[in-house]
Amino acid sequence: MKIVFFVLGILFVIFIIVQIYMISAQRTIETYPYTVVKKYENFEIRDYEARLFTSVELSTRAYKESSSTGFSILAGYIFGGNARNEKIAMTAPVSMSLEDSMTMMFMVPKKFNKENLPAPNQSRIEFKEEPAKTMAAISFGGWANDAKIEKYKTQLKAALEAEGIPYANRFYFFGYSSPAEVLNRKNEVVVELETAVLEN
């Protein structure tokens, strides 16, 4: 019995060390840049900068299936599945459009542009330029799934309508945590706001 407790203790220590490392590594990852325009009780409005993304369109909107397939394709590209066998740094968040079919996107590190990015080996991958935009975001922790995403999408819509803030029907899920990260997971549902909000 002592051996069992000893082994469990070692495994627990290893788990904590890995989680601390993952949280620390997350802080050094380049993220989609934005400035906070205004904070509300349950959400905030942000101005996002124009950035370049790698993207892949998926045939399903089921979160588990599409996130697994999309991540595998895009991660393959940045881990060397390209014409130069070049590794490209991971960024955050992983973005998924919440439509009938999902599009997953990884932000391209700032040092790259369309001209100097290596061509992907996977033909489904496209480069997509996202313009500067204003979006509203609501955050939640834990592991994401379809039910949670829909719940916070509904909450965000209700909160925006209560404040009289017009929004477009362009919602996204942002995931900030790696699959190996168990503690301190961060997720968001965001939506693009109507042009009128930019002018006020």
C-alpha positions in Angstrom: 0.0 0.0 0.0 2.9 2.4 0.8 4.3 1.8 -2.7 0.9 2.7 -4.2 0.7 6.0 -2.3 4.3 6.7 -3.2 3.6 6.2 -6.9 0.5 8.3 -6.7 2.4 11.0 -5.0 5.0 11.0 -7.7 2.4 11.1 -10.4 0.6 14.0 -8.6 3.9 16.0 -8.4 4.6 15.4 -12.1 1.1 16.5 -12.9 1.5 19.7 -11.0 4.9 20.4 -12.6 3.4 19.9 -16.1 0.5 22.2 -15.4 2.7 24.9 -14.0 4.9 24.6 -17.1 1.9 24.8 -19.4 0.5 27.9 -17.7 4.0 29.5 -17.8 4.4 28.6 -21.5 0.9 30.0 -22.3 2.1 33.5 -21.1 4.8 33.6 -23.7 2.6 32.7 -26.7 1.8 35.5 -29.1 -1.9 36.4 -28.9 -4.5 38.1 -31.1 -3.9 41.7 -30.2 -6.8 43.9 -29.0 -7.6 46.8 -26.7 -10.5 46.9 -24.4 -13.0 49.5 -25.3 -15.5 49.0 -22.4 -16.1 46.5 -19.7 -19.6 45.4 -18.6 -20.6 43.0 -15.8 -20.5 39.8 -17.9 -18.7 40.8 -21.1 -16.4 43.3 -22.7 -16.1 45.2 -26.0 -12.7 45.0 -27.7 -11.0 46.5 -30.8 -9.0 43.8 -32.6 -6.1 44.6 -34.9 -6.0 43.3 -38.5 -4.1 40.0 -38.7 -3.3 37.1 -41.0 -4.6 33.6 -40.2 -4.1 30.1 -41.5 -7.6 28.5 -41.9 -9.3 25.3 -42.8 -13.0 24.9 -43.5 -14.7 21.9 -41.9 -17.9 20.1 -43.0 -19.4 19.7 -39.5 -20.4 22.2 -36.7 -20.0 19.6 -33.9 -17.3 21.0 -31.6 -15.5 17.8 -30.6 -15.2 16.5 -34.2 -14.4 19.8 -35.9 -11.9 20.9 -33.2 -10.0 17.6 -33.4 -9.9 17.6 -37.2 -9.2 21.2 -37.7 -6.5 21.3 -35.0 -4.8 18.3 -36.5 -4.7 19.9 -40.0 -3.5 23.3 -38.9 -1.0 22.0 -36.3 0.5 19.7 -39.0 1.2 22.8 -41.1 2.9 24.8 -38.3 4.8 21.8 -37.0 6.6 21.4 -40.4 4.0 20.2 -42.9 4.9 22.8 -45.4 7.1 23.4 -48.5 10.1 24.4 -46.3 9.6 21.9 -43.5 9.6 25.0 -41.3 8.2 25.1 -37.8 6.0 28.1 -37.1 5.3 29.2 -33.5 1.9 28.4 -32.0 -0.3 31.4 -31.3 -3.5 31.9 -29.3 -6.4 31.7 -29.4 -7.5 29.0 -31.7 -10.6 30.5 -33.4 -13.6 28.6 -34.7 -16.5 30.2 -36.5 -19.9 29.2 -35.1 -21.8 28.6 -38.3 -23.5 25.6 -40.1 -20.0 24.6 -41.1 -17.0 25.7 -39.0 -13.8 27.3 -40.0 -10.8 26.9 -37.7 -8.1 29.5 -37.7 -4.6 29.9 -36.2 -3.2 33.4 -36.1 0.0 33.8 -38.1 2.9 35.2 -36.0 3.5 38.9 -36.7 6.9 38.3 -38.4 5.2 36.5 -41.3 3.1 37.8 -44.2 1.4 36.1 -47.1 4.6 36.5 -49.2 7.1 34.8 -46.8 4.9 32.1 -45.4 5.8 28.6 -46.6 3.2 26.9 -48.8 1.1 24.3 -46.9 1.4 20.6 -47.9 -2.3 20.2 -47.1 -4.4 21.7 -49.9 -7.3 22.4 -47.6 -5.3 25.1 -45.7 -5.8 28.7 -46.8 -4.4 32.1 -45.7 -7.0 34.5 -44.6 -6.6 38.2 -43.8 -8.9 39.4 -41.1 -9.5 43.2 -41.0 -9.5 45.3 -37.9 -12.8 44.8 -36.1 -14.8 45.5 -33.0 -16.1 42.5 -31.1 -17.8 41.6 -27.8 -16.5 38.7 -25.7 -17.7 36.6 -22.9 -15.3 34.3 -21.1 -15.7 30.9 -19.4 -13.4 28.3 -17.9 -13.2 24.5 -18.0 -13.5 22.2 -21.0 -15.5 23.5 -23.9 -18.3 21.5 -25.6 -21.3 22.3 -27.8 -23.6 22.8 -24.8 -21.3 25.3 -23.1 -20.6 27.2 -26.3 -24.3 27.6 -27.0 -25.0 28.6 -23.4 -22.5 31.4 -23.5 -23.5 32.5 -27.0 -27.0 32.9 -25.7 -25.8 34.8 -22.6 -23.7 37.1 -24.8 -26.6 37.8 -27.1 -28.9 38.6 -24.2 -26.4 40.9 -22.6 -25.8 42.8 -25.8 -29.5 43.2 -26.4 -30.1 44.4 -22.9 -27.5 47.1 -23.5 -28.9 48.0 -26.9 -25.6 47.0 -28.7 -26.2 45.8 -32.3 -24.2 42.8 -33.3 -23.7 40.9 -36.6 -24.5 37.2 -36.9 -20.8 36.3 -36.9 -20.0 34.4 -33.7 -16.7 32.7 -32.9 -15.3 30.4 -30.2 -11.8 31.3 -29.0 -9.9 28.6 -27.1 -6.7 29.6 -25.3 -5.6 26.4 -23.6 -3.6 23.5 -25.0 -5.2 20.0 -24.9 -2.7 19.1 -22.1 -3.7 22.0 -19.9 -6.1 21.0 -17.2 -5.9 23.9 -14.7 -6.8 27.5 -15.5 -8.4 26.8 -18.8 -9.7 29.9 -20.7 -12.4 30.0 -23.4 -14.5 32.8 -25.0 -17.4 33.3 -27.3 -17.1 36.5 -29.3 -19.2 38.2 -31.8 -18.5 41.0 -34.4 -20.4 44.2 -33.7 -22.3 46.2 -36.2 -20.5 49.1 -37.9 -22.6 51.6 -36.0 -20.8 50.6 -32.8 -17.5 51.6 -34.3 -18.8 55.1 -35.1 -20.2 55.8 -31.6 
